[in-house]
Amino acid sequence: MSPTTLPAPPEHGHVTFLGAGPGDPGLLTLRAVEALANADVLVAEHEVLDVVRTHARQGVAEVHTDADTSVPGTGTPQLTVVDGASTTAGVPAVRDAAHLVMEAARGGRRVVRAVSGDPGLDAYAAEEMLACASAGVPFEVVPGVAAAVGVPAYAGVPLRDAQGADVRFVDARTASDRCWTEVGASDGTVVVSTTLDSVAAAAGELVSAGRKPDTPLTVTVAGTTTRQRTWTATLGTIAQTLKQAKVLPSPDGGRPVIAVVGERSAPARRDQLSWFESKPLFGWKVLVPRTKEQAASLSDQLRSYGAVPHEVPTIAVEPPRTPQQMERAVKGLVTGRYEWIAFTSVNAVKAVREKFEEYGLDARAFAGIKVAAVGEQTANALIAFGVKPDLVPSGEQSAAGLLEDWPPYDPVFDPIDRVFLPRADIATETLVAGLIDLGWEVDDVTAYRTVRASPPPAETREAIKGGGFDAVLFTSSSTVRNLVGIAGKPHNVTVIACIGPATAKTAEEHGLRVDVMAPEPSVHKLAEALADFGMRRRMAALEAGDPVTRPSERRPGARRRRSTT
């Protein structure tokens, strides 16, 4: 069929009304992720886009709210069109959401209209669905976790138990007098969606309608995110509780909250069931001085402890100044010059892989060659390349640990006595000397150069020096030197965690007090050690009857004890 006879795209595309959940991106459903991956256009408010955009394909057009634009009196969401593929600067058009969805769907485009929580509970989603139906635009609905259900679960507040109490959901913004009277007369659980500065008013409505002032109440703000915070009180004391906690009055009083009223939110029960906010590093902002690629698994581990990792690269990797040595070594690898190849870093794997791709080679070129990896992360990088390493240290993940397991050269069993060692330009000689002692010849080749990275943004530098980070993880002596060089010395309230004695010594030489040391030189053991430190700190505060705070919330200049794990 010739291009001129191709059928024209349908006038109307397809719209997916998608529930983005209450804030935690991990609560998106599998169907939601699938729809986002196929979307041509995303339509959502700013905070919802932050949750869903990571699952969208590159170049997707975005439609989001303009935070600086107010259109009073419309009664519907006002959204701003932002085309991710366009470079044209101009004033974006502001329209109501229903018209934007319809416009986005024209020309056969697949549109995802993402809303917070669940579309079935969104105040305007039904109107937008009706507009699609009237215009003949096909649509589907992907349910999401409603904030009124998900937030109490993350706060450790069950809504029902074996007795099966009645559960009522109330939106305080639209609740009528009749609604308050009905829930006030009930003895079941009431879940109230409101704002921080309106909680006391909602509590007063329930008391006026018949609820006892001593009825337990929990209030959660920023639910399901690492900014979550929950207060426990009663209907009669919630105003005083928020005032004593210095939460109100506040310019942030308009933030949405979920309040749960009833015996199910009793303090003793929440103390046992508060699984999310009791994570060892909950809400801690942790500086990880590595690139996103290097820090991926470490950052995931920190998130599992409730932390908010912030990656700051301290080194940049560049090709060697003279590539001929690397080129000869790769050709020798293919022609059978080597018995072994030893990788001492993920960057070394990347350098060899890029050189392979340059020559049109793939993992099959390693056939007949033994492969060693210095540790788990390097081994994983090789596996992703299609190469399963023959040797990984059984003990310490370092050059010394690799030498402990490396076999001596045996002329009977080893046809070739040569090892290819692609490394950084500043690598130590430990591995080379050890292999020579074992009888091997070593081609020590500079596969890449490491240079100090550019300074991070001013905001990050200020946070480092001003105590905005709760902890920093140092994984080598060079990360200490480079971070201090490009961003300045971390504030004395920041918890300093080091991977081993040598790194700790370098930190101390730079005037830093080391709080945490890994029991063995592994980035994952380092994260575990920091989590143990955070848990002990939390338990000490609870036992002393003090509020649990993050290190960055401590009084500047407060003395800190040194401890290692």
N, C-alpha and C positions, 0 to 999 in steps of 0.2 A: 504494500500500500504506500503510495507516495505521500510525503509530508503534507501536500496540499489537500489531501482527502481525509486526513485524520479527523475523527469526530471532535466537535468543540467540547470543552469541559462543561460540566453541568453548571447552570446558573447559580445554584446554591450548593454549598459544600455540606459539611457535617459538623455538628457541635456536640462536644462532650462536656456536660456539667459535672465537674469533678470536686469531690470533697477532699481538701488538703489537710484535714485534721486540725488539732488544736495548736500545733506549733512544732512538735518533734518531727523532723523529716522521716524518721524511721517508722512512723505510723502510716505512711502512704501505703495503699494496697497494691498488690501486684498488678491489678487491672489499671490502676492509676498510673503506675510507672510505664506500662505498655502504651497507654493513650498519650502520655507526655512524649514518649520517644517518637511517635508518629505525627505529632502536631506541627502544623505550619504556622499557627498563631497561638499565642498565650494571652488570655485576658484575665487580669487579676489585680487586686490591690497590692501595694508595695510589699507588705509583710508576707503575703501569700506567695508572691513571686519568689521571694527568698527561699521558700520551702521547696517549690516545685521546679525551679529553673535548672537545677543540676541534672535533672533527668531528661531535659529537652535536648533535641539534637542541635548541633551547632548551626547558627544562622537563623534560628527561629525568630519570627517577629514577635515583639512583646507589646502588650497594651496594658498600661498600669496607671494608677492614680497619680495625679500631680499634687505633691504635698503642699505646694505653694499656691494652689488654685482653690478658691472656695466659691461654690455656686449655691448661695443660700436659697432656701425655699423650694428646691426641686423635689426633695423627698426621695430621690433615688441616687445610687452611686454615680459619681462623675469620674470618668476614666480618661486617661490621656493616651493617645496612640504613639507608640515608639516602635519604629520599624528597625529591627536589628541589622537588616541588610542595607539600610540607607545611610548615606553620609551627608545628606542634605541638612543643613542647619536651618531651623525656622521655628516658628511658634506652633506647638502642637495643638491640634483641634481637641476641644473638650466636649464630649457628648455623654449622654446617659448610656449606661451599660448595655441596655437592650439594643439600642441602635448600633453600638459598636460591635456587638456580637454578630448582628445581621450583616453589617458591612464587611466584617472580617471573613464571614462564611461565603461571600460572593466569589465566583470564579472557581468553585470546586475546592476551596481550601478547607483543611481540617482544623477546626478551632477547639481549643480547650478553654473552657470558662471555669477557672478554679476559684473556689470560695473557701473561706475558713470553716473548719468543722465539717458539717454534712450539708449537702445542697437542700435536703428536705427541711432543714431547720433555718436556712438562710432567708432573711426577710424579703429579698428581691428576686431570688433565683426562679421562683414559680412564675413571676411576671415575665421574665426573660424566656422561660420555656414556652409560655403561652404565645409570646411574640414569634418564636420559631415555628410553632405549630400553625399559627395563622398564615405565615408566609410560606409554608410548605417546606421548611428547612428540617431535614431529619436530625434528630438529636438522641442522645442517650444520657443516662444518669449513672455516675460511678459514686456510690456512697462513700463517706469518709467517717472517721471517728469524731463524733460530736464533742465539743468542748465540755458540755454539761456532763458527759459520761467519762471522757478521757482524763480530764483534769482531776476529778476526785480520785480516780484510780492511781494517778501519779502522786497524789497527796497522801495516799494511804487511808482513804476514807471510803469504806464500802457503803453502797447505797441500800443494800438489802442484806438480810441474813436468813437463817433457817426459819425465823418466824414470819418471813415474807411481808414486811411492812410495806404500805403503800408509798409510792414515790411520785412526787409532783415536780414538774419543771416550770419555772416561772421566769419570764423576761421582765425585769423590773421596769424597763423603759416603756413597755406597752401594756403592763398589767393594769386591769381595771379594778375598781373598788370591789366588785363581785368576786374577782379572782382572789384578791387578798383575803376576803371574808371566808372563801371556801378553804384555802390552804391554812388559814389561821384556825379554823374549826377542826382541821384534821390533826391526828397525832402521828402521821407518817413523816417520811423524810421529804424535805423541800430543797430542791436545787435551784438557786437563784442566780441568774446571769445579770450582772449589774456592773457598776464602776466602783473604783476604790473609794471615791468621795461620796458615793451614794449607798454604801453598805449600811451605815447607821440608820439612814432613812428607811431602807428596806426592812431592817430589823425592827424599827419602830412600827411599821405597817403590820408586821406579823404579831407583835405584842398587842397592838390595838385591836387586832382581829381575834385575839383569844389565846395566842401562844404565851406560855409562861416565860417571864424574863430570864429564868435560869436555864432555859433550853440551850444545850450545847450548840456551838456554831464554829465552823472553820471557814476561813477566807483564804483563797489562793490566787496569787497574781502571777502572770507569765507562766501559767501551767504547762507542763511537759517540756519546758526548755530549761537550760542550765541557769536561767535567771529566776526560776520558780522560787517563791517564798510563801509560806503558809503560816497563818496566825490562828490560834485556838482561843476561843472566848465563849461568851454566852450572848444571847440576844440583848441582854441588859448592859453588858460590859464591853461590847465590841468597840464602841466609840472611844472609850477610855484606853482600851488595849492598843488601838492604832495610834492614839496620841502619845502614849507612853513609849511606844516603839519608834516614835519620831517619824512615822510613816505619813501622817497627816498633821497639819495641812501641808500640801505639796503641790507644785506645779504639775506633777504626774498624776494628780487625783483622778483624771479622766481615763486612766488605764482600765481595761476590762478585767473583771475578776469573776470567779465562781465561788459562791458561798453555799455551804451545805448545812442545813439546819435539821437537828433531830438527834436522837440518842446514838445513831450510827457514827456520828462525828465526835463522840466523847473523847476527851484528851487521852485517857488511858489506852483506848483502842488505837488511836493514831500513833502513840508512842511505839506500839508493837508493829504497826503495819506501814510506817513511813519508810518505804524501801528506796525511794528515789532521792529525796533530799538528804538521806543518811549515807549516801555513797562517800567513800573516804576523801575524794578530792572534789566534792560537789561545788560547782561554780568557780573552781580555781582557774585562773588564767595562767596557763603554763607556756613559757617560751621554749620552743624547740629549735635550736640553732642548726637546722639542716634544711635542705630543699624539700619541696613537697614530695618528690619522687622517693627520696631517701627516708622521709619521715612518715610515709603512709601508714605502715603497720604500727609504728610507735604512736602516732596520733590516734589511731583507732583504739589502741589499748588505753590511752589516757582518757578518751571519751567514755570507755566502759567504766571508768572510775568516777565519772561525772565531771571531768575537767574540760576546759575549753582550750585546746592546743592552738598555738599561734606559731607557724613556721617562719623562721627568719634565716635564709641562707647566709653562711659566713664565708663560704668559699665558692668560687666559680671554677668550672672545669673547662680547660681549653686544649686544643690539639698540641702535640709536641712541636717545638720550633723546627726540628728537622725530621720529617716523617719517613725518611728513607730506611732508618733502622727498623721501624715498625713494619714497613712494607716487606723488607727482607725476611723478617721473622714470620710473618703470616704466610709468605710463600714457602718458607721452610717447614711450616706446620703442615702444609698440603703435600709437600714432597717427601715427608717422612724423616725430617731432621731431628724430631723430638720424641722422647719417650713419655714425657709429662708436660702439662701446662698447668701452672698454678695461678689461681685468681685470688688476689688479696683484698678486693673491694668490688662493690657493685659498679663503680665507675670503670674499673678494668674490664669487666664483662661488657659494658656498654661500648668501650673503645674498640674492643676486638670485634664485637658484633657489627659496629658501623663499618669497620674496615672490610669485614666479610661481605657486607651488602654492597660496598663499593666495587668489589671484585666479582659480584654475582654468586657468592658462596652462601651456604647455609650450614646448619648444624651437622650435616652429613660429613663435612670436612674434618670433624673430630674423630671419625671412625679409626680405631686402632690406636688412639692416643689416650693415655690415662689423664683424668682431669681432677684437680684438687681445688677446693674452695675453703677459704679461711674461716667461714662461719655460716650461720643459717641464712642470713639475708643474701649473701653472695651466692649461696647454693640455690636459693629461690630464683635469683636473677638468671642463673644458668638454666634452671628447669624451664623458666619462661621462654628461654632461647631454644629449648628442645634438647638440652644436654643434661644428663643426670651425672652429677659428680661421683667419682670413684672414691674420693677421700675427703672427709669433713672431720675436723678435730672432735674427738670423743670427749675431751675435757675443755680447757680454756679456748675460747674462740679468738685466737690471736696467732701471730706468726710463730710464737713459742709453742702454742698448743698444736699447731700444724706440724711442727718439727718433731714433737713427741710421738706422733703417729706415722711419720714419714718413713718408709722402708729404706735401708741403706742400699747403695748400688751393688748389684750382684751380676757380674759378667756372664754368669750361666743363664740366669733367668731374664735379664734385661738386655735386649739386642742393642739398644741405644743408651748412651749414658748422659744425654743432654736434657735439660729442663728449660722450657720457655716461661719466663716470668715477666708478664706485662704489668707495669706498675706506674705509680705517680713519680714525678720528678724529685719529690722530697721524701720518698720512702726510706725507711731505715734499712740497715744492712743485716739485720738479725737473720732474716730468712735466707739470704744469699750465703752468708757465712756458714749457717747451719747445714745447708744442702751440700756445700763444698766439703764440710767435715764428714758428711755421710757418703762421700765419694762421687757426687754428681758434678757435671759441668753445667754451668748456669748462664743462659743468655738473659741478662738483666736489661730489659728494654723499657724505655720511657714511652708509655702508651698515651699518657695525658699529663698536662701540667695543672697544678692547682694554684690559683691566685686568690687573693682576698676579694671577697664580693663587694659590690657597691653598698654604701650605707642604706639601711632601711628608711622608710618614710619618716618625716619629722615626728609625726604622731607616735610611731613605735619607739623612736629614740627617747622621746620624752617619757613614755610609759616605763621604759627600762630604767632610766635614771631617776624617775620620780616615784617609783614604787607601785606602778600600775600593774605589774605582774606579780602573781603569788609565788611562782617558782620558775626556775630555769634549769634545764637539763643540759649538762656538759658531757659530751660523749668522747671527747679527746682534749688533749692540751691545746691543740691548734684551735678548737672551737672557742676555748677561753680567750686566747690571745686575739683571735680575729673578731669575736663579738665585742670585746672591750675596745679594740681598735676602730671598728666601724660604727659602734653605737654608744660606747661609754660603759662605765661600770654599773652593774645592777645595784639598785638601792638596798640599804641594809635590812629592810623588812622582807626582802625577797628570799625565799628558801632556795639555797644552792644545793643541787644534787649532782654528784660526780660519778662517773663510771668506774673509777679505780683510783689507787693511791697517786699515780703519776699525774692524773688530771687534777686531783684534789690539791696536790702540791703546787701546780701551776696556778690554780684558783687562789690559793692562799698567798702566793707571791704577788698576785695582782690586788691584794687587799680584801679578798672575799672570805667570808666565814662559811665553811662547808658544813651543812646540816645533815646531809644524807649521802651515803656512799653505797654503791651496789655491792652485794656479797660476792659477785663474780662479774667479770667484764663483759656484760651483755646489756644491750639497750633495753631489752624487755625486763631483765632483772632490775635495772635502774628504775624503770617505771613502777615495778612492784614495790621497790624500796621506798619510793616517794609516796605511794598509796599507803603503805604501812605507817609511814611518818604522819600522813594526814589523818589516818584513823586513830592513832595514839593521841594526836593533838585534839581531835574531836572528843574522844572519850574523857580526856583530862578536863576539858571544859565542862562537859556534862556532869562529871563527878564533883566538880567544884561549884556547880550551880551557876556557871557563867554562860552567857550566850555563845553559840558556836559561830565563830567569825573566820573569815579568810585572812591569810597573812597581810594582804594589801589593805585590810580594814583596821589593822593594828595602828596604834599611835606611833607616828614617825619617831625614830630614834629609840624605840623600846628595845631592851636587851633581849638577846636570844641565846638559848642554850645550844651547844654543839652536840649533835648525836649522830651516830652511824648505825646502819643496819647491815 
